[in-house]
């Protein structure tokens, strides 16, 4: 029985160790869950605080916008008065510009007539220039023909002078070859 009691005691010791290990593991898991919940609560509290701050800022902006809107309404009323006066001035200006437009339209008609007359004069001058260009081209063709004839004549005379120079050289050589003591006939 002694061995049974020892074995029982060892078994109880192992069971107690296993119970402690299981409890330690269970509490570690619970602590992890508690940490997660605390983190979620912290994030929720932070979000609530952020929303509260944002709401306060929005309330302040709404207050400023209401004040600005009141100022804009005053400015709008003043602008409406100014615009009414401006509309009256612009109607007067439109009437004045309409009269000026009529005057300018009559001047445009006069200028159009003058431009048409000038255009017809320019067309006549252009036709005259075209005729003069044709005459100048014909003169240039005649000149080119005479220049070609002159060039041909100069070439012929140069050839003739070259032949004459050769003949004179031959004559001088022949004359130099005749003895000077020979009787002359």
Phi and psi restraints in degrees (value plus and minus 20) as a CYANA .aco file:
   2 UNK   PHI     -80.6   -40.6
   2 UNK   PSI     -62.6   -22.6
   3 UNK   PHI     -88.9   -48.9
   3 UNK   PSI     -55.5   -15.5
   4 UNK   PHI     -83.7   -43.7
   4 UNK   PSI     -62.3   -22.3
   5 UNK   PHI     -88.0   -48.0
   5 UNK   PSI     -59.4   -19.4
   6 UNK   PHI     -85.5   -45.5
   6 UNK   PSI     -62.3   -22.3
   7 UNK   PHI     -85.6   -45.6
   7 UNK   PSI     -60.5   -20.5
   8 UNK   PHI     -83.5   -43.5
   8 UNK   PSI     -61.9   -21.9
   9 UNK   PHI     -84.2   -44.2
   9 UNK   PSI     -61.5   -21.5
  10 UNK   PHI     -86.9   -46.9
  10 UNK   PSI     -61.7   -21.7
  11 UNK   PHI     -84.1   -44.1
  11 UNK   PSI     -62.3   -22.3
  12 UNK   PHI     -85.0   -45.0
  12 UNK   PSI     -57.1   -17.1
  13 UNK   PHI     -84.6   -44.6
  13 UNK   PSI     -63.3   -23.3
  14 UNK   PHI     -86.0   -46.0
  14 UNK   PSI     -58.5   -18.5
  15 UNK   PHI     -85.4   -45.4
  15 UNK   PSI     -61.8   -21.8
  16 UNK   PHI     -83.6   -43.6
  16 UNK   PSI     -60.5   -20.5
  17 UNK   PHI     -84.4   -44.4
  17 UNK   PSI     -62.8   -22.8
  18 UNK   PHI     -84.8   -44.8
  18 UNK   PSI     -59.6   -19.6
  19 UNK   PHI     -82.9   -42.9
  19 UNK   PSI     -62.7   -22.7
  20 UNK   PHI     -83.9   -43.9
  20 UNK   PSI     -63.1   -23.1
  21 UNK   PHI     -84.6   -44.6
  21 UNK   PSI     -62.8   -22.8
  22 UNK   PHI     -83.5   -43.5
  22 UNK   PSI     -63.7   -23.7
  23 UNK   PHI     -83.8   -43.8
  23 UNK   PSI     -60.8   -20.8
  24 UNK   PHI     -82.8   -42.8
  24 UNK   PSI     -64.2   -24.2
  25 UNK   PHI     -83.9   -43.9
  25 UNK   PSI     -64.6   -24.6
  26 UNK   PHI     -82.0   -42.0
  26 UNK   PSI     -62.3   -22.3
  27 UNK   PHI     -89.1   -49.1
  27 UNK   PSI     -53.8   -13.8
  28 UNK   PHI     -83.9   -43.9
  28 UNK   PSI     -63.4   -23.4
  29 UNK   PHI     -83.6   -43.6
  29 UNK   PSI     -62.5   -22.5
  30 UNK   PHI     -83.8   -43.8
  30 UNK   PSI     -60.9   -20.9
  31 UNK   PHI     -82.6   -42.6
  31 UNK   PSI     -60.1   -20.1
  32 UNK   PHI     -81.1   -41.1
  32 UNK   PSI     -63.2   -23.2
  33 UNK   PHI     -85.8   -45.8
  33 UNK   PSI     -59.3   -19.3
  34 UNK   PHI     -83.3   -43.3
  34 UNK   PSI     -61.1   -21.1
  35 UNK   PHI     -81.1   -41.1
  35 UNK   PSI     -63.6   -23.6
  36 UNK   PHI     -82.2   -42.2
  36 UNK   PSI     -64.7   -24.7
  37 UNK   PHI     -84.5   -44.5
  37 UNK   PSI     -61.9   -21.9
  38 UNK   PHI     -82.6   -42.6
  38 UNK   PSI     -58.6   -18.6
  39 UNK   PHI     -84.0   -44.0
  39 UNK   PSI     -64.6   -24.6
  40 UNK   PHI     -81.9   -41.9
  40 UNK   PSI     -63.9   -23.9
  41 UNK   PHI     -83.7   -43.7
  41 UNK   PSI     -60.9   -20.9
  42 UNK   PHI     -82.9   -42.9
  42 UNK   PSI     -65.5   -25.5
  43 UNK   PHI     -82.9   -42.9
  43 UNK   PSI     -61.2   -21.2
  44 UNK   PHI     -83.7   -43.7
  44 UNK   PSI     -64.6   -24.6
  45 UNK   PHI     -83.0   -43.0
  45 UNK   PSI     -59.7   -19.7
  46 UNK   PHI     -84.4   -44.4
  46 UNK   PSI     -63.3   -23.3
  47 UNK   PHI     -83.4   -43.4
  47 UNK   PSI     -61.9   -21.9
  48 UNK   PHI     -81.8   -41.8
  48 UNK   PSI     -62.9   -22.9
  49 UNK   PHI     -83.8   -43.8
  49 UNK   PSI     -61.8   -21.8
  50 UNK   PHI     -82.7   -42.7
  50 UNK   PSI     -64.3   -24.3
  51 UNK   PHI     -83.3   -43.3
  51 UNK   PSI     -59.0   -19.0
  52 UNK   PHI     -84.0   -44.0
  52 UNK   PSI     -64.4   -24.4
  53 UNK   PHI     -83.7   -43.7
  53 UNK   PSI     -61.7   -21.7
  54 UNK   PHI     -83.9   -43.9
  54 UNK   PSI     -59.6   -19.6
  55 UNK   PHI     -84.7   -44.7
  55 UNK   PSI     -61.0   -21.0
  56 UNK   PHI     -82.6   -42.6
  56 UNK   PSI     -63.0   -23.0
  57 UNK   PHI     -83.6   -43.6
  57 UNK   PSI     -62.6   -22.6
  58 UNK   PHI     -83.3   -43.3
  58 UNK   PSI     -59.3   -19.3
  59 UNK   PHI     -82.4   -42.4
  59 UNK   PSI     -61.6   -21.6
  60 UNK   PHI     -84.7   -44.7
  60 UNK   PSI     -61.8   -21.8
  61 UNK   PHI     -84.2   -44.2
  61 UNK   PSI     -59.8   -19.8
  62 UNK   PHI     -81.4   -41.4
  62 UNK   PSI     -62.6   -22.6
  63 UNK   PHI     -81.7   -41.7
  63 UNK   PSI     -66.9   -26.9
  64 UNK   PHI     -83.0   -43.0
  64 UNK   PSI     -60.3   -20.3
  65 UNK   PHI     -85.5   -45.5
  65 UNK   PSI     -57.6   -17.6
  66 UNK   PHI     -84.0   -44.0
  66 UNK   PSI     -61.4   -21.4
  67 UNK   PHI     -85.1   -45.1
  67 UNK   PSI     -62.4   -22.4
  68 UNK   PHI     -84.6   -44.6
  68 UNK   PSI     -58.6   -18.6
  69 UNK   PHI     -83.6   -43.6
  69 UNK   PSI     -60.4   -20.4
  70 UNK   PHI     -82.6   -42.6
  70 UNK   PSI     -62.9   -22.9
  71 UNK   PHI     -83.9   -43.9
  71 UNK   PSI     -59.4   -19.4
  72 UNK   PHI     -86.5   -46.5
  72 UNK   PSI     -56.7   -16.7
  73 UNK   PHI     -81.8   -41.8
  73 UNK   PSI     -62.9   -22.9
  74 UNK   PHI     -82.1   -42.1
  74 UNK   PSI     -64.0   -24.0
  75 UNK   PHI     -84.4   -44.4
  75 UNK   PSI     -58.2   -18.2
  76 UNK   PHI     -83.4   -43.4
  76 UNK   PSI     -63.9   -23.9
  77 UNK   PHI     -81.5   -41.5
  77 UNK   PSI     -61.7   -21.7
  78 UNK   PHI     -85.8   -45.8
  78 UNK   PSI     -60.1   -20.1
  79 UNK   PHI     -85.5   -45.5
  79 UNK   PSI     -57.2   -17.2
  80 UNK   PHI     -82.1   -42.1
  80 UNK   PSI     -62.0   -22.0
  81 UNK   PHI     -84.4   -44.4
  81 UNK   PSI     -64.8   -24.8
  82 UNK   PHI     -84.9   -44.9
  82 UNK   PSI     -60.4   -20.4
  83 UNK   PHI     -85.2   -45.2
  83 UNK   PSI     -56.8   -16.8
  84 UNK   PHI     -81.7   -41.7
  84 UNK   PSI     -64.8   -24.8
  85 UNK   PHI     -84.8   -44.8
  85 UNK   PSI     -59.9   -19.9
  86 UNK   PHI     -85.4   -45.4
  86 UNK   PSI     -57.7   -17.7
  87 UNK   PHI     -83.1   -43.1
  87 UNK   PSI     -61.6   -21.6
  88 UNK   PHI     -82.6   -42.6
  88 UNK   PSI     -64.4   -24.4
  89 UNK   PHI     -83.5   -43.5
  89 UNK   PSI     -59.9   -19.9
  90 UNK   PHI     -88.6   -48.6
  90 UNK   PSI     -55.0   -15.0
  91 UNK   PHI     -83.3   -43.3
  91 UNK   PSI     -60.9   -20.9
  92 UNK   PHI     -82.9   -42.9
  92 UNK   PSI     -63.9   -23.9
  93 UNK   PHI     -83.5   -43.5
  93 UNK   PSI     -59.2   -19.2
  94 UNK   PHI     -83.4   -43.4
  94 UNK   PSI     -61.3   -21.3
  95 UNK   PHI     -83.4   -43.4
  95 UNK   PSI     -63.4   -23.4
  96 UNK   PHI     -84.3   -44.3
  96 UNK   PSI     -62.7   -22.7
  97 UNK   PHI     -87.8   -47.8
  97 UNK   PSI     -51.9   -11.9
  98 UNK   PHI     -82.8   -42.8
  98 UNK   PSI     -64.0   -24.0
  99 UNK   PHI     -84.3   -44.3
  99 UNK   PSI     -62.3   -22.3
 100 UNK   PHI     -83.9   -43.9
 100 UNK   PSI     -56.5   -16.5
 101 UNK   PHI     -82.2   -42.2
 101 UNK   PSI     -63.1   -23.1
 102 UNK   PHI     -81.4   -41.4
 102 UNK   PSI     -63.0   -23.0
 103 UNK   PHI     -82.1   -42.1
 103 UNK   PSI     -65.1   -25.1
 104 UNK   PHI     -86.8   -46.8
 104 UNK   PSI     -54.0   -14.0
 105 UNK   PHI     -83.1   -43.1
 105 UNK   PSI     -60.2   -20.2
 106 UNK   PHI     -86.9   -46.9
 106 UNK   PSI     -57.4   -17.4
 107 UNK   PHI     -86.3   -46.3
 107 UNK   PSI     -56.4   -16.4
 108 UNK   PHI     -83.7   -43.7
 108 UNK   PSI     -59.8   -19.8
 109 UNK   PHI     -81.5   -41.5
 109 UNK   PSI     -62.7   -22.7
 110 UNK   PHI     -83.4   -43.4
 110 UNK   PSI     -64.1   -24.1
 111 UNK   PHI     -85.1   -45.1
 111 UNK   PSI     -56.1   -16.1
 112 UNK   PHI     -83.6   -43.6
 112 UNK   PSI     -62.2   -22.2
 113 UNK   PHI     -83.9   -43.9
 113 UNK   PSI     -62.6   -22.6
 114 UNK   PHI     -84.2   -44.2
 114 UNK   PSI     -60.3   -20.3
 115 UNK   PHI     -85.3   -45.3
 115 UNK   PSI     -59.9   -19.9
 116 UNK   PHI     -82.7   -42.7
 116 UNK   PSI     -63.2   -23.2
 117 UNK   PHI     -83.9   -43.9
 117 UNK   PSI     -63.6   -23.6
 118 UNK   PHI     -83.2   -43.2
 118 UNK   PSI     -58.6   -18.6
 119 UNK   PHI     -83.5   -43.5
 119 UNK   PSI     -62.5   -22.5
 120 UNK   PHI     -85.1   -45.1
 120 UNK   PSI     -60.4   -20.4
 121 UNK   PHI     -83.1   -43.1
 121 UNK   PSI     -60.4   -20.4
 122 UNK   PHI     -85.9   -45.9
 122 UNK   PSI     -57.8   -17.8
 123 UNK   PHI     -83.0   -43.0
 123 UNK   PSI     -62.6   -22.6
 124 UNK   PHI     -82.5   -42.5
 124 UNK   PSI     -64.6   -24.6
 125 UNK   PHI     -84.0   -44.0
 125 UNK   PSI     -58.7   -18.7
 126 UNK   PHI     -84.5   -44.5
 126 UNK   PSI     -61.1   -21.1
 127 UNK   PHI     -82.4   -42.4
 127 UNK   PSI     -62.6   -22.6
 128 UNK   PHI     -81.5   -41.5
 128 UNK   PSI     -61.1   -21.1
 129 UNK   PHI     -85.1   -45.1
 129 UNK   PSI     -60.6   -20.6
 130 UNK   PHI     -81.4   -41.4
 130 UNK   PSI     -62.5   -22.5
 131 UNK   PHI     -83.3   -43.3
 131 UNK   PSI     -64.7   -24.7
 132 UNK   PHI     -82.2   -42.2
 132 UNK   PSI     -58.7   -18.7
 133 UNK   PHI     -82.9   -42.9
 133 UNK   PSI     -59.7   -19.7
 134 UNK   PHI     -83.0   -43.0
 134 UNK   PSI     -64.7   -24.7
 135 UNK   PHI     -83.0   -43.0
 135 UNK   PSI     -63.0   -23.0
 136 UNK   PHI     -83.2   -43.2
 136 UNK   PSI     -59.5   -19.5
 137 UNK   PHI     -84.4   -44.4
 137 UNK   PSI     -60.6   -20.6
 138 UNK   PHI     -85.6   -45.6
 138 UNK   PSI     -62.3   -22.3
 139 UNK   PHI     -82.3   -42.3
 139 UNK   PSI     -59.6   -19.6
 140 UNK   PHI     -84.3   -44.3
 140 UNK   PSI     -57.8   -17.8
 141 UNK   PHI     -86.2   -46.2
 141 UNK   PSI     -63.8   -23.8
 142 UNK   PHI     -82.8   -42.8
 142 UNK   PSI     -64.8   -24.8
 143 UNK   PHI     -79.1   -39.1
 143 UNK   PSI     -64.8   -24.8
 144 UNK   PHI     -80.7   -40.7
 144 UNK   PSI     -58.1   -18.1
 145 UNK   PHI     -84.8   -44.8
 145 UNK   PSI     -65.9   -25.9
 146 UNK   PHI     -85.6   -45.6
 146 UNK   PSI     -57.2   -17.2
 147 UNK   PHI     -84.5   -44.5
 147 UNK   PSI     -59.7   -19.7
 148 UNK   PHI     -84.1   -44.1
 148 UNK   PSI     -63.1   -23.1
 149 UNK   PHI     -83.3   -43.3
 149 UNK   PSI     -63.5   -23.5
 150 UNK   PHI     -81.4   -41.4
 150 UNK   PSI     -63.2   -23.2
 151 UNK   PHI     -82.3   -42.3
 151 UNK   PSI     -62.9   -22.9
 152 UNK   PHI     -83.1   -43.1
 152 UNK   PSI     -62.5   -22.5
 153 UNK   PHI     -83.7   -43.7
 153 UNK   PSI     -63.5   -23.5
 154 UNK   PHI     -82.2   -42.2
 154 UNK   PSI     -59.7   -19.7
 155 UNK   PHI     -84.1   -44.1
 155 UNK   PSI     -62.0   -22.0
 156 UNK   PHI     -83.5   -43.5
 156 UNK   PSI     -65.9   -25.9
 157 UNK   PHI     -86.0   -46.0
 157 UNK   PSI     -57.1   -17.1
 158 UNK   PHI     -84.1   -44.1
 158 UNK   PSI     -60.6   -20.6
 159 UNK   PHI     -83.8   -43.8
 159 UNK   PSI     -64.0   -24.0
 160 UNK   PHI     -82.5   -42.5
 160 UNK   PSI     -63.3   -23.3
 161 UNK   PHI     -84.3   -44.3
 161 UNK   PSI     -58.7   -18.7
 162 UNK   PHI     -82.1   -42.1
 162 UNK   PSI     -62.5   -22.5
 163 UNK   PHI     -85.1   -45.1
 163 UNK   PSI     -62.1   -22.1
 164 UNK   PHI     -82.3   -42.3
 164 UNK   PSI     -62.0   -22.0
 165 UNK   PHI     -83.3   -43.3
 165 UNK   PSI     -62.5   -22.5
 166 UNK   PHI     -81.7   -41.7
 166 UNK   PSI     -62.4   -22.4
 167 UNK   PHI     -84.2   -44.2
 167 UNK   PSI     -63.0   -23.0
 168 UNK   PHI     -83.8   -43.8
 168 UNK   PSI     -62.7   -22.7
 169 UNK   PHI     -81.5   -41.5
 169 UNK   PSI     -63.1   -23.1
 170 UNK   PHI     -84.2   -44.2
 170 UNK   PSI     -60.9   -20.9
 171 UNK   PHI     -83.1   -43.1
 171 UNK   PSI     -64.0   -24.0
 172 UNK   PHI     -84.4   -44.4
 172 UNK   PSI     -57.7   -17.7
 173 UNK   PHI     -87.7   -47.7
 173 UNK   PSI     -62.1   -22.1
 174 UNK   PHI     -85.8   -45.8
 174 UNK   PSI     -60.4   -20.4
 175 UNK   PHI     -87.4   -47.4
 175 UNK   PSI     -55.7   -15.7
 176 UNK   PHI     -91.6   -51.6
 176 UNK   PSI     -46.5    -6.5
 177 UNK   PHI     -99.8   -59.8
 177 UNK   PSI     -41.5    -1.5
 178 UNK   PHI     -96.5   -56.5
 178 UNK   PSI     110.4   150.4
 179 UNK   PHI     -87.2   -47.2
 179 UNK   PSI     126.8   166.8
 180 UNK   PHI    -102.1   -62.1
 180 UNK   PSI     -38.5     1.5
 181 UNK   PHI    -103.0   -63.0
 181 UNK   PSI     -31.3     8.7
 182 UNK   PHI     -91.2   -51.2
 182 UNK   PSI     126.2   166.2
 183 UNK   PHI     -88.3   -48.3
 183 UNK   PSI     127.8   167.8
 184 UNK   PHI    -114.9   -74.9
 184 UNK   PSI     125.1   165.1
